[in-house]
Amino acid sequence: MKDDYLKFVFPENVDKDYAVWMGYTLKDLGKLIVIVLALLVLIAIPPFAIWWVITKVFLSLIVLVIIMAIMTIRPIPSRKNIRFTQHLKTINKFKHRQKLFFIKGKKQ
C-alpha cells in the first residue's frame, strides 16, 4: 500500500502534439495555411465576372469548412487524442490486413 505512489500509470488520452489554437496543432495549422493559399489562388484565377467570383468564394468556403471539420472531429468521445483521419487509416489497415482462414482437415 505504501508503494502505490511509486507506480506510474500512463494515461490513455495523452497526445504527443501540442495544441496551438482551438485544438489545432502546428502541423494542422500548416496544412490549413497551404489549403487557404491554394483556395486564394483558385479565386484569383480568371474569369472575374461577379457571379463567377461569388461561386468560387462559396465553393472555397465549403471546402475549407469540410477540411476543418475533418481535422476537428474526434470519432471516439472518450479518447480525445484520436483524430478522424487516424481512425480512417486504422479502419483501412484493418480491411486490407492479411486474413487467416482455417480449413477443416481431412478425416483420417
C-alpha positions as CSV (number, residue, x, y, z in Angstrom):
1,M,0.0,0.0,0.0
2,K,2.7,2.5,0.8
3,D,4.5,2.0,-2.5
4,D,1.4,2.9,-4.6
5,Y,2.8,6.4,-5.1
6,L,5.8,4.9,-6.9
7,K,3.6,3.2,-9.5
8,F,3.4,5.1,-12.8
9,V,0.2,4.7,-14.9
10,F,0.4,6.1,-18.4
11,P,-2.9,7.8,-19.3
12,E,-4.7,6.7,-22.4
13,N,-5.6,10.1,-23.7
14,V,-2.1,11.6,-23.9
15,D,-1.3,13.2,-27.2
16,K,2.2,13.9,-28.4
17,D,1.1,17.0,-30.3
18,Y,0.8,20.4,-28.8
19,A,-2.5,22.3,-29.5
20,V,-1.7,25.8,-30.5
21,W,-5.1,27.2,-31.4
22,M,-8.6,25.8,-30.7
23,G,-7.3,22.2,-30.7
24,Y,-5.2,22.6,-33.9
25,T,-1.5,21.6,-33.8
26,L,1.3,23.4,-35.7
27,K,1.1,20.6,-38.3
28,D,-2.7,21.2,-38.7
29,L,-2.2,25.0,-39.0
30,G,0.5,24.4,-41.6
31,K,-1.9,22.3,-43.6
32,L,-4.7,24.9,-43.3
33,I,-2.4,27.7,-44.4
34,V,-1.4,25.7,-47.5
35,I,-5.1,24.9,-48.3
36,V,-6.1,28.6,-47.8
37,L,-3.4,29.7,-50.1
38,A,-4.5,27.2,-52.7
39,L,-8.1,28.4,-52.4
40,L,-7.0,32.0,-52.8
41,V,-5.1,31.1,-55.9
42,L,-8.3,29.4,-57.2
43,I,-10.2,32.6,-56.5
44,A,-7.6,34.7,-58.3
45,I,-7.8,32.7,-61.5
46,P,-9.9,34.4,-64.2
47,P,-12.8,34.8,-65.2
48,F,-13.7,37.7,-62.9
49,A,-17.5,38.0,-63.5
50,I,-19.2,38.8,-60.2
51,W,-21.4,35.6,-60.2
52,W,-18.3,33.5,-61.0
53,V,-16.3,35.1,-58.2
54,I,-19.1,34.6,-55.8
55,T,-19.4,30.9,-56.8
56,K,-15.6,30.4,-56.4
57,V,-15.7,32.0,-52.9
58,F,-18.7,29.9,-51.9
59,L,-17.1,26.7,-53.1
60,S,-13.8,27.6,-51.4
61,L,-15.6,28.3,-48.1
62,I,-17.4,24.9,-48.3
63,V,-14.1,23.1,-49.0
64,L,-12.4,24.9,-46.1
65,V,-15.2,24.2,-43.6
66,I,-15.3,20.5,-44.6
67,I,-11.5,20.2,-44.2
68,M,-11.6,21.9,-40.9
69,A,-14.4,19.7,-39.7
70,I,-12.5,16.5,-40.7
71,M,-9.4,17.9,-38.8
72,T,-11.5,18.7,-35.7
73,I,-13.8,15.6,-35.4
74,R,-12.9,13.1,-32.7
75,P,-14.7,9.8,-33.5
76,I,-14.3,8.3,-30.0
77,P,-15.5,10.8,-27.5
78,S,-13.6,9.3,-24.6
79,R,-10.3,9.4,-26.5
80,K,-9.5,13.0,-27.3
81,N,-6.1,12.0,-28.8
82,I,-7.6,10.0,-31.7
83,R,-8.4,12.1,-34.8
84,F,-10.8,11.2,-37.6
85,T,-8.0,10.8,-40.2
86,Q,-6.1,8.4,-37.9
87,H,-9.4,6.5,-37.3
88,L,-9.9,6.1,-41.1
89,K,-6.3,5.0,-41.6
90,T,-6.7,2.3,-38.9
91,I,-10.0,1.1,-40.4
92,N,-8.4,0.9,-43.8
93,K,-5.4,-1.0,-42.5
94,F,-7.8,-3.4,-40.8
95,K,-9.7,-4.0,-44.0
96,H,-6.5,-4.7,-46.0
97,R,-4.8,-6.9,-43.4
98,Q,-3.7,-10.4,-44.2
99,K,-6.6,-12.7,-43.4
100,L,-6.3,-16.1,-41.7
101,F,-8.7,-18.8,-42.7
102,F,-8.9,-22.2,-41.1
103,I,-9.6,-25.1,-43.4
104,K,-11.3,-28.2,-42.0
105,G,-8.8,-31.1,-42.0
106,K,-9.4,-34.4,-43.8
107,K,-10.8,-37.2,-41.8
108,Q,-8.2,-40.0,-41.2
